Structure formats: structure tokens, C-alpha cells
Amino acid sequence: MKLLLRFESLLILLVLASLALLAVGPSLLRTRLLIQPGGGFVTAVRNDAEIGGNSLVEPLADADFSWRCELRSGTAHPFCGFEILLDPQRARGLDLSRYERLRLRLDYKGPARSLRLFLRNFDPRYSRVEDPLSTKFNQVEFGAEETELEVAMRDFYVANWWMSAYGIAPQLGHPQFDNVISIEVQTGTAPALGEHRFRLRAIELEGQRVPTEQLYLGLVLGWLALIVGWIVHRLLGLKRELMQRRRREAELLQVNALLDARGRQLESRVQTDPLTGALNRNGLEQAIREALSDRAGRLSLILLDIDHFKRINDTRGHSAGDRVLSALAQRIQERIRDSDRLARWGGEEFVLLCRGSDLRQAAGLAEKLRSLIESEPFESDLSVTASFGVASLQHGQTLEQLFNAADEALYLAKRSGRNRVELANT
């Protein structure tokens, strides 16, 4: 009775805590970063002199984020900008990845139609301290008339010219804010020659210390832990006789499950090639019986043989050959239908049984597989091709005749230069 009262008290407290967390939790976890003049930030001005231009730029006041510049036509892409350094050494900046939105308050006078805002991120995978331009240019471009700009962090994108100039791999081409070393306001992409004046009043970033999803997930997990704990406690309080009976039943179920799993493993070994995971001849025979039981269905057969496979074994060893066989079978399995069956017929020869496919459909599949095998190397310097023979079961034709027709088509593909698909005569 006392235990039940303690549990009810705990439940009431958890309900109240949950309601409070749902009501005020997200607002309490909000975080804000304000960057404005007088905050002790180190600043710098930039212009196109670093790319051979002759534009002029100068700060207007030490205590104010204001500057002027004169864009000149000395280069194809004249620009000027103002940089707030979050790390004067340009290596260890601030992690802004938890922020969701950015607000910019800026006064601008000049002929530009658009301006750019950069969050420059340092990452040792592509950045070097001695090369300031190697930091990732996460940018957003906005109209010059927007003195109050609010933008979501997900709207930033990586500057294409920077990715091209530094040969950045596509997997590193997404916006990144985990080590922002500077924030820069710059003239727009389209050149606008003449005088430009800027005054940056403030930059504000807003986000959450803990994402709302994690907050709710923690709440759900807390409730689940309480429920599971109570269930476990109740189960442990059952009578000993009932516990023993359930334990014996569980043991019997485990034994039965183990026997069933063992039986399935043995059956799979009997019908599966251990190297490639494809069906062996026993498995293929079973698949053919199932296919022939569907009297109204169409049935096609694809024979494929790896070209010059002996050369791979002779030059690279049998382990390399085994890897090729296994990888080829895996690629084919990933691109065929659930109703199709792949079997290893011989050393480097495979059979693909296509239920419900006529000769044209099977030929199309064979050509796709041939192109796939040819186009994707199996190892860094090992390319493989295969030859295909395709036949479709005709009215009154025996299974042996079907295999012979596919085999003759495969022989024709080999004789005609390999790496091709040939169809059986109908």
C-alpha cells in the first residue's frame, strides 16, 4: 500500500513537471547572440586588391561598424567588404550551428542593387590559416534596400566560385557553421561602380540550446522509463509458481525458435552459394519448379558469364576473383525484382530467372546489368565486363531447350567480341 502511494505521488509530480516543461521549456532554452559596435570585436576591411583590383575601402569610425568604399573597374569582379573577426587568428571561431535565424540591421547608401552576407567557416579539411580565402564562404544575397533583414540559417548556401577555386568535393559543399571565424558584409555579385557607404548597426542570432525535438524526446523517454519500471516491478511481484511456469514456457519458446532458425539456416545453406549469396543449382531447381507452376505466366532466362575471368585469377589471385564474384552478385541482386531469382551456375557463370518477363523485357534488363557491370569498377584499378545470352520460354518448348537456347545466345555474345547481349532465335 505504501509503495502504491509513493508511485502515485511520483506520477503526480511527473505530470506536473511535464506540463510545466511543455508550457515554458522551449522559451527557457532559447539562446541569443548579439554582435554590435562596442562589443570589443576586431574588425577589418577588404577590397578586390587581393584579386588584382584597384577599388578603395576605408573604415569611417573606430568605435562604429561603418565604412565606405569606391568600386573601380580594375577587375571583372570589383568588391569591398567589412569583416567582424570572431577569432583574430582565423582558426578557432564560434559554433553557430545551434542558431536557427539571423537578423541584420544595416544602413546602406550607394548604387548596388544587392549586398552579400558571409559566415566564413574554418575547417582543417579545406582551410589553412595562412590562406584567409580558404575558409568556407556560407553566403546569402539580399536586396540593398533591406535595412532590416531576417533570414533562416538553412537559407545560406556555399559560394560556387569558392568551391570551384579550391576544388571542394561535393560532400563538403553544404553550409557549415560549427567554427565561424568571421562575419562579413560585402557588395553584391553584380558590379556597381562608384561610392558605397555602410553602417552595420547589429547582427543578432537566435536559436535553442537544446532542440525542441530532443526536449520532447527526453520527456517521452522519461514516461517510458517510468512505465517500464512499474511493469517490471509488478512482474517481479508475481507469485513464484507463476514465474516458474512462465520461465519454463519462455525456455520452450526459445528452444523452438532456435530449432526453427537452425532449420532455416540449414535449408538456406542447401540452396545458397556460400560465396556469392546467390542460389546454387538446388535453389535454382526449386525456383524453376515454382515458376513453372504458374502456367499462365511468362518465363525468361538470362545466362551471363564474366569475360576473361581466368585472367583475373591468374594475375591477381583467386581471392580477387572471389571478391569480383561476390560483388557482381550483390550488384545484380540490388537491381532485380523480388520475383526474379539469381543463381550461380558455374565458376564465373550466373543464371537469372525472370518470371513474368517476355524476351524484350528480359533483354532490356540484361542490357542494364551489362552497362552497370562495365561502368562501375570493382576495385580501384579493376574493371570487369560480362556477356549475356537471353531466351524466353516458347509454347511447347522444354526446359532443356530453353537453357540450350540461352547458352547458344551466350556463346554468340562471346564469339562476337564479348561485353554484349545476344538474344536466342524465336
C-alpha positions as CSV (number, residue, x, y, z in Angstrom):
1,M,0.0,0.0,0.0
2,K,2.8,2.4,0.9
3,L,4.6,1.5,-2.4
4,L,1.4,2.3,-4.3
5,L,1.1,5.7,-2.6
6,R,4.7,6.5,-3.4
7,F,4.2,5.6,-7.0
8,E,1.0,7.7,-7.2
9,S,2.9,10.7,-5.7
10,L,5.7,10.3,-8.2
11,L,3.2,10.1,-11.0
12,I,1.5,13.3,-10.0
13,L,4.9,15.1,-9.7
14,L,5.9,13.8,-13.2
15,V,2.6,15.0,-14.7
16,L,3.1,18.5,-13.2
17,A,6.7,18.6,-14.4
18,S,5.8,17.5,-17.9
19,L,3.1,20.2,-18.2
20,A,5.5,22.9,-17.0
21,L,8.1,21.7,-19.4
22,L,5.7,21.7,-22.3
23,A,4.5,25.2,-21.4
24,V,7.7,27.1,-20.7
25,G,10.5,24.7,-21.7
26,P,11.2,25.9,-25.3
27,S,11.3,29.5,-24.3
28,L,13.7,28.8,-21.4
29,L,16.0,27.0,-23.7
30,R,16.2,29.9,-26.3
31,T,19.7,31.4,-26.7
32,R,20.7,34.7,-28.3
33,L,24.0,36.1,-29.6
34,L,24.2,39.9,-30.3
35,I,27.1,41.4,-32.3
36,Q,27.1,45.2,-32.3
37,P,29.5,48.2,-32.1
38,G,31.3,48.5,-28.8
39,G,31.4,44.8,-28.2
40,G,35.2,44.6,-28.3
41,F,35.2,42.8,-31.7
42,V,38.2,43.1,-34.0
43,T,37.2,44.3,-37.5
44,A,38.9,44.6,-40.9
45,V,38.0,46.0,-44.3
46,R,38.5,44.1,-47.6
47,N,38.5,45.0,-51.3
48,D,39.4,43.5,-54.6
49,A,43.1,44.3,-54.4
50,E,43.6,40.6,-53.4
51,I,42.3,39.6,-56.9
52,G,44.1,42.4,-58.8
53,G,41.6,45.2,-58.5
54,N,42.1,48.8,-57.5
55,S,38.9,49.7,-55.6
56,L,39.3,51.8,-52.4
57,V,37.9,51.0,-49.0
58,E,38.3,52.6,-45.5
59,P,36.7,52.4,-42.1
60,L,34.9,55.6,-41.1
61,A,34.9,55.3,-37.2
62,D,36.9,53.0,-34.9
63,A,34.0,52.6,-32.4
64,D,31.4,52.1,-35.1
65,F,30.8,49.4,-37.7
66,S,30.8,51.9,-40.6
67,W,32.9,52.1,-43.7
68,R,33.0,53.5,-47.2
69,C,34.4,52.2,-50.5
70,E,34.8,53.2,-54.1
71,L,34.4,50.4,-56.6
72,R,36.6,50.8,-59.7
73,S,36.7,48.8,-62.9
74,G,40.2,47.4,-62.4
75,T,38.9,43.8,-62.3
76,A,36.0,41.8,-63.7
77,H,34.5,41.4,-60.2
78,P,35.1,44.6,-58.1
79,F,34.0,44.4,-54.5
80,C,34.6,45.7,-51.0
81,G,33.5,44.5,-47.6
82,F,33.7,44.8,-43.8
83,E,34.7,41.8,-41.6
84,I,34.0,41.2,-38.0
85,L,36.6,38.7,-36.7
86,L,35.3,36.2,-34.2
87,D,38.9,35.0,-33.9
88,P,41.7,37.3,-34.9
89,Q,43.9,34.3,-35.7
90,R,41.2,33.0,-38.1
91,A,41.3,29.4,-36.8
92,R,39.1,29.0,-33.7
93,G,35.8,30.8,-34.1
94,L,32.3,30.3,-32.7
95,D,30.0,27.3,-33.1
96,L,26.8,28.9,-34.6
97,S,25.3,25.6,-35.6
98,R,22.6,25.7,-32.9
99,Y,21.2,29.0,-34.1
100,E,18.2,29.0,-36.4
101,R,17.8,32.6,-37.5
102,L,19.9,35.7,-38.2
103,R,18.8,39.3,-38.1
104,L,20.8,42.0,-39.7
105,R,20.3,45.8,-39.2
106,L,22.3,47.7,-41.8
107,D,22.2,51.3,-43.3
108,Y,23.5,51.5,-46.9
109,K,23.8,54.2,-49.5
110,G,25.1,53.5,-52.9
111,P,24.3,52.2,-56.4
112,A,24.3,48.5,-55.6
113,R,21.1,46.6,-56.1
114,S,22.1,43.7,-53.8
115,L,24.5,43.0,-50.9
116,R,26.0,39.8,-49.6
117,L,26.4,38.5,-46.1
118,F,29.0,35.8,-45.5
119,L,29.5,33.5,-42.5
120,R,33.0,32.2,-43.1
121,N,33.7,28.8,-41.5
122,F,37.2,27.3,-40.8
123,D,37.6,23.5,-41.2
124,P,41.0,21.8,-41.4
125,R,39.7,19.6,-44.2
126,Y,39.7,22.5,-46.6
127,S,41.0,25.6,-44.7
128,R,44.6,26.9,-44.0
129,V,45.5,29.6,-41.6
130,E,47.9,31.2,-44.0
131,D,45.2,31.4,-46.7
132,P,42.3,33.5,-45.5
133,L,40.2,32.8,-48.6
134,S,40.3,29.1,-47.9
135,T,37.6,29.4,-45.2
136,K,34.1,28.3,-46.5
137,F,32.0,31.2,-47.7
138,N,28.5,30.5,-46.5
139,Q,26.5,33.3,-48.1
140,V,23.1,34.8,-48.6
141,E,22.5,37.7,-51.0
142,F,19.7,40.3,-50.4
143,G,18.3,43.5,-51.7
144,A,20.3,46.6,-50.9
145,E,17.2,48.4,-49.8
146,E,16.6,45.9,-47.0
147,T,17.8,47.7,-43.9
148,E,16.2,45.1,-41.6
149,L,17.0,41.6,-42.8
150,E,15.8,38.4,-41.1
151,V,17.0,35.1,-42.7
152,A,16.9,31.4,-41.6
153,M,20.3,29.7,-41.3
154,R,19.0,27.0,-43.7
155,D,18.8,29.6,-46.4
156,F,22.5,30.1,-46.6
157,Y,24.4,28.4,-49.4
158,V,28.1,27.9,-50.3
159,A,29.5,30.3,-52.9
160,N,30.1,28.4,-56.2
161,W,33.2,30.4,-57.0
162,W,34.9,29.3,-53.8
163,M,34.1,25.6,-54.4
164,S,35.5,25.9,-57.9
165,A,38.6,27.8,-56.9
166,Y,39.5,25.3,-54.1
167,G,38.3,22.1,-55.8
168,I,35.9,21.3,-53.0
169,A,34.3,17.8,-53.1
170,P,30.5,17.7,-53.3
171,Q,30.2,16.1,-49.9
172,L,31.8,19.2,-48.4
173,G,29.7,21.6,-50.3
174,H,26.9,22.1,-47.8
175,P,26.6,25.1,-45.5
176,Q,28.6,24.7,-42.3
177,F,28.6,26.9,-39.1
178,D,30.4,24.8,-36.5
179,N,33.5,27.1,-36.5
180,V,32.6,30.5,-37.9
181,I,35.7,32.7,-37.7
182,S,34.3,35.9,-39.2
183,I,31.1,37.6,-40.4
184,E,31.4,39.8,-43.5
185,V,29.1,42.2,-45.3
186,Q,30.1,42.8,-48.9
187,T,28.9,44.4,-52.0
188,G,26.7,42.3,-54.3
189,T,27.5,39.9,-57.1
190,A,26.6,42.4,-59.9
191,P,29.3,45.1,-60.1
192,A,28.1,48.6,-59.2
193,L,30.9,51.1,-59.7
194,G,31.0,54.2,-57.6
195,E,30.9,55.2,-53.9
196,H,29.2,52.9,-51.3
197,R,28.6,53.8,-47.6
198,F,27.7,51.3,-44.9
199,R,26.8,51.3,-41.2
200,L,26.2,48.0,-39.6
201,R,24.0,48.6,-36.6
202,A,23.8,45.0,-35.2
203,I,23.7,41.3,-36.1
204,E,21.6,39.0,-33.9
205,L,21.5,35.2,-34.0
206,E,18.7,33.3,-32.3
207,G,18.3,29.6,-31.6
208,Q,17.9,26.9,-28.9
209,R,20.4,25.3,-26.6
210,V,18.6,22.1,-26.9
211,P,16.4,21.4,-30.0
212,T,12.6,21.1,-29.2
213,E,12.6,17.6,-30.7
214,Q,15.2,16.5,-28.2
215,L,13.3,18.1,-25.4
216,Y,10.1,16.2,-26.3
217,L,12.1,13.0,-26.9
218,G,13.5,13.2,-23.4
219,L,10.0,13.8,-22.0
220,V,8.7,10.7,-23.8
221,L,11.7,8.6,-22.7
222,G,11.1,9.7,-19.1
223,W,7.5,8.5,-19.2
224,L,8.5,5.3,-20.9
225,A,11.1,4.6,-18.3
226,L,8.5,5.1,-15.5
227,I,6.0,2.8,-17.2
228,V,8.6,0.1,-17.9
229,G,9.9,0.4,-14.4
230,W,6.4,-0.1,-12.9
231,I,5.7,-3.0,-15.2
232,V,9.0,-4.7,-14.3
233,H,8.2,-4.1,-10.6
234,R,4.7,-5.7,-10.9
235,L,6.1,-8.7,-12.8
236,L,8.7,-9.3,-10.1
237,G,5.9,-9.2,-7.5
238,L,4.0,-12.2,-9.1
239,K,3.8,-15.4,-7.2
240,R,6.8,-17.8,-7.5
241,E,4.8,-20.6,-9.1
242,L,3.5,-18.3,-11.9
243,M,7.1,-17.0,-12.5
244,Q,8.4,-20.5,-12.8
245,R,5.7,-21.6,-15.2
246,R,6.4,-18.6,-17.4
247,R,10.1,-19.2,-17.3
248,R,9.6,-22.8,-18.5
249,E,7.3,-21.6,-21.3
250,A,9.9,-19.0,-22.3
251,E,12.6,-21.6,-22.3
252,L,10.5,-23.8,-24.6
253,L,9.7,-20.9,-26.9
254,Q,13.4,-20.1,-27.1
255,V,14.3,-23.7,-27.9
256,N,11.6,-23.8,-30.6
257,A,12.8,-20.6,-32.1
258,L,16.4,-21.8,-32.0
259,L,15.4,-25.0,-33.8
260,D,13.3,-23.1,-36.4
261,A,16.2,-20.7,-37.0
262,R,18.7,-23.6,-37.3
263,G,16.3,-25.4,-39.7
264,R,16.1,-22.2,-41.9
265,Q,19.9,-21.9,-41.8
266,L,20.4,-25.5,-43.0
267,E,17.8,-25.0,-45.7
268,S,19.4,-21.8,-46.9
269,R,22.8,-23.5,-47.0
270,V,21.4,-26.3,-49.1
271,Q,20.0,-23.9,-51.6
272,T,22.5,-21.0,-51.5
273,D,26.0,-20.5,-52.9
274,P,28.2,-19.6,-49.8
275,L,30.5,-17.2,-51.7
276,T,28.0,-15.0,-53.6
277,G,24.8,-15.5,-51.6
278,A,23.0,-16.4,-54.9
279,L,21.1,-19.6,-55.3
280,N,23.0,-22.7,-56.2
281,R,21.7,-25.4,-58.6
282,N,19.4,-26.9,-55.9
283,G,18.0,-23.5,-55.2
284,L,17.6,-22.8,-58.9
285,E,15.7,-26.0,-59.5
286,Q,13.3,-25.1,-56.7
287,A,12.8,-21.6,-58.2
288,I,12.2,-23.1,-61.7
289,R,9.6,-25.5,-60.2
290,E,7.8,-22.6,-58.6
291,A,7.9,-20.6,-61.9
292,L,6.6,-23.5,-64.0
293,S,3.7,-24.0,-61.6
294,D,2.4,-20.6,-62.8
295,R,1.2,-22.0,-66.1
296,A,-0.2,-18.7,-67.4
297,G,2.9,-16.7,-66.6
298,R,5.8,-15.8,-68.9
299,L,9.3,-17.0,-68.2
300,S,12.6,-15.8,-69.5
301,L,16.2,-16.9,-68.8
302,I,19.4,-14.8,-68.8
303,L,22.8,-16.5,-68.8
304,L,25.8,-14.3,-68.0
305,D,29.5,-15.1,-68.0
306,I,32.3,-12.8,-66.7
307,D,34.7,-12.0,-69.5
308,H,38.3,-13.1,-69.1
309,F,37.7,-14.2,-65.6
310,K,40.7,-16.6,-65.7
311,R,43.0,-13.7,-66.3
312,I,41.8,-12.1,-63.1
313,N,42.6,-15.3,-61.1
314,D,46.0,-15.6,-62.8
315,T,47.1,-12.1,-62.4
316,R,45.5,-11.0,-59.1
317,G,44.9,-14.3,-57.3
318,H,41.8,-16.3,-56.5
319,S,40.9,-14.0,-53.6
320,A,40.5,-11.2,-56.0
321,G,38.3,-13.4,-58.2
322,D,36.2,-14.3,-55.3
323,R,35.7,-10.7,-54.4
324,V,34.6,-9.9,-58.0
325,L,32.1,-12.8,-58.0
326,S,30.6,-11.7,-54.6
327,A,30.4,-8.0,-55.6
328,L,28.9,-8.8,-59.0
329,A,26.2,-11.0,-57.4
330,Q,25.4,-8.2,-54.9
331,R,25.0,-5.6,-57.6
332,I,22.7,-7.7,-59.6
333,Q,20.6,-8.6,-56.5
334,E,20.1,-4.9,-55.7
335,R,18.7,-4.2,-59.2
336,I,16.4,-7.1,-59.9
337,R,12.7,-7.6,-58.9
338,D,11.7,-9.6,-55.9
339,S,10.2,-12.2,-58.2
340,D,13.5,-12.7,-60.1
341,R,16.0,-15.3,-59.0
342,L,19.8,-15.2,-59.4
343,A,21.8,-18.4,-59.2
344,R,25.4,-19.2,-59.7
345,W,25.6,-21.8,-62.5
346,G,29.3,-22.4,-62.7
347,G,32.6,-20.9,-61.8
348,E,32.0,-17.4,-63.3
349,E,28.6,-18.1,-64.9
350,F,25.3,-17.0,-63.5
351,V,21.7,-17.6,-64.3
352,L,18.9,-15.0,-63.9
353,L,15.4,-16.4,-63.9
354,C,12.8,-13.7,-64.8
355,R,9.2,-14.6,-64.0
356,G,6.5,-12.7,-65.9
357,S,9.0,-11.3,-68.4
358,D,9.0,-11.7,-72.2
359,L,12.1,-11.7,-74.4
360,R,12.1,-8.0,-74.9
361,Q,11.8,-7.2,-71.2
362,A,14.5,-9.7,-70.2
363,A,16.8,-8.3,-72.9
364,G,16.3,-4.8,-71.5
365,L,17.2,-6.0,-68.0
366,A,20.3,-7.8,-69.4
367,E,21.5,-4.6,-71.2
368,K,21.0,-2.6,-68.0
369,L,23.1,-5.1,-66.0
370,R,25.8,-5.3,-68.7
371,S,26.1,-1.5,-68.7
372,L,26.2,-1.5,-64.8
373,I,29.0,-4.1,-64.6
374,E,31.0,-2.3,-67.3
375,S,30.6,1.3,-65.9
376,E,31.4,0.7,-62.2
377,P,35.0,-0.7,-61.4
378,F,35.0,-3.5,-58.9
379,E,38.3,-2.3,-57.3
380,S,40.3,0.9,-57.8
381,D,42.0,-0.4,-61.0
382,L,39.9,-3.4,-61.9
383,S,37.2,-3.1,-64.5
384,V,35.1,-6.1,-65.4
385,T,32.7,-6.9,-68.3
386,A,30.2,-9.7,-68.9
387,S,28.5,-11.3,-71.8
388,F,24.8,-12.2,-71.8
389,G,22.5,-14.7,-73.5
390,V,18.8,-14.2,-73.3
391,A,16.0,-16.7,-74.1
392,S,12.3,-16.8,-73.4
393,L,10.2,-20.0,-72.9
394,Q,8.1,-20.6,-76.0
395,H,4.9,-22.6,-76.3
396,G,5.7,-26.3,-76.5
397,Q,9.4,-25.8,-75.6
398,T,11.0,-27.9,-72.9
399,L,13.2,-26.5,-70.1
400,E,16.3,-28.1,-71.6
401,Q,15.6,-26.4,-74.9
402,L,15.2,-23.1,-73.1
403,F,18.6,-23.5,-71.4
404,N,20.2,-24.6,-74.7
405,A,18.8,-21.5,-76.5
406,A,20.1,-19.2,-73.8
407,D,23.5,-20.9,-73.9
408,E,23.7,-20.6,-77.7
409,A,23.0,-16.9,-77.4
410,L,25.7,-16.5,-74.7
411,Y,28.2,-18.4,-77.0
412,L,27.3,-16.0,-79.8
413,A,27.9,-13.0,-77.5
414,K,31.3,-14.4,-76.5
415,R,32.2,-15.1,-80.2
416,S,31.1,-11.7,-81.3
417,G,33.6,-9.9,-79.1
418,R,32.2,-10.2,-75.5
419,N,30.6,-7.5,-73.4
420,R,27.3,-7.7,-75.2
421,V,23.8,-9.1,-75.1
422,E,22.6,-11.6,-77.6
423,L,19.0,-13.0,-77.9
424,A,18.0,-16.5,-78.8
425,N,16.3,-17.1,-82.0
426,T,12.5,-17.4,-81.6
